[in-house]
């Protein structure tokens, strides 16, 4: 067995022994207070309400650039800052009462910035303009259409011959200039809050989701959290991110300390996943899934959150694959390993934590649909994926394309046979649609019944600072 990379191992030891190397935001420090009052909420800590509603909008066609900018300037004092969140959390600790009222955040798409006539946050990036191209980007050749037949978007979403995503909900195919995010405690609290900021806008679409203990497939979710504040401990070393992971850097351009928000609506076929679990149970020995949840072979952890092939850690998500570099305990194709190798690559010398980002996802669809065990839903429920990051290309697309969508990642070495794409998202290898794993010397090949997750749309949004909103440039 290959030894774990010394560089990753050394970083692990250093982080364990010297947590003071990352002091975190100090709410008593004036400079940190100024930063928290400038950046929008929900980035360095969640807004704290059970529900999140996204209101996608478009600027009216007859608005000129100045009218679009004027609307944004008037909205600058209507968004919630990270400092507002600090005060709310402090009050909640003192009063023991749940958060009330609403949280608001404003994001702008590339088309929204163009309508305003302002610079893109990618203007200073020497290569790669993933935010500008958008989530539905397909590398079509307008001069030679016959060469433009592609399997899908950059995210592998299926498209027709014209490059139009075929599984997206219709509103996501429309022009979207921006999104208002409303955090709220009660079901319809978002409506009045949105009306206060929506004057003149054209509403394109609305999505509402809620924080739940388990996602639709039944797995405990959303427990691995980073910690950006002094005195806080992250749930895992692999989630111990710094501000450079979520805030745009560089002091010489106007977008410094802004962030990117990736939105993905992912529909989950619960009935198909349940059928696959039963097929795995029928064809594999109990030792393969530790006599618990067969679906753990696809996810990489059990429904209670404990990692496959390891003891349940004392802190949530605090485990790694350094001792499983050959994928004998937890399969390489499992979602957990695809999305975060956690030091389990014998040939990986770079820290794969660099592609991690902050997730604030929520579940959409009726709860009662998941309670009918005799008729589990195939459609209508899923995950509203929300991720904050400093770079769409270096973080989200690395994880989606180079890791989860790459049949050769991760493997013990570059010359090993492909393990396939992330089976949870893509349904096995793209050619064969099979699930493969060598367990205790036996090779297993199990046909996937169907893809479990269907992309229904989304987008990339720039989350400016309050200072930028007050004077967009």
Order of alpha helices (4+ residues) and beta strands (2+ residues): alpha-alpha-beta-alpha-alpha-beta-alpha-alpha-alpha-beta-alpha-beta-beta-alpha-alpha-alpha-beta-beta-alpha-beta-alpha-beta-beta-beta-alpha
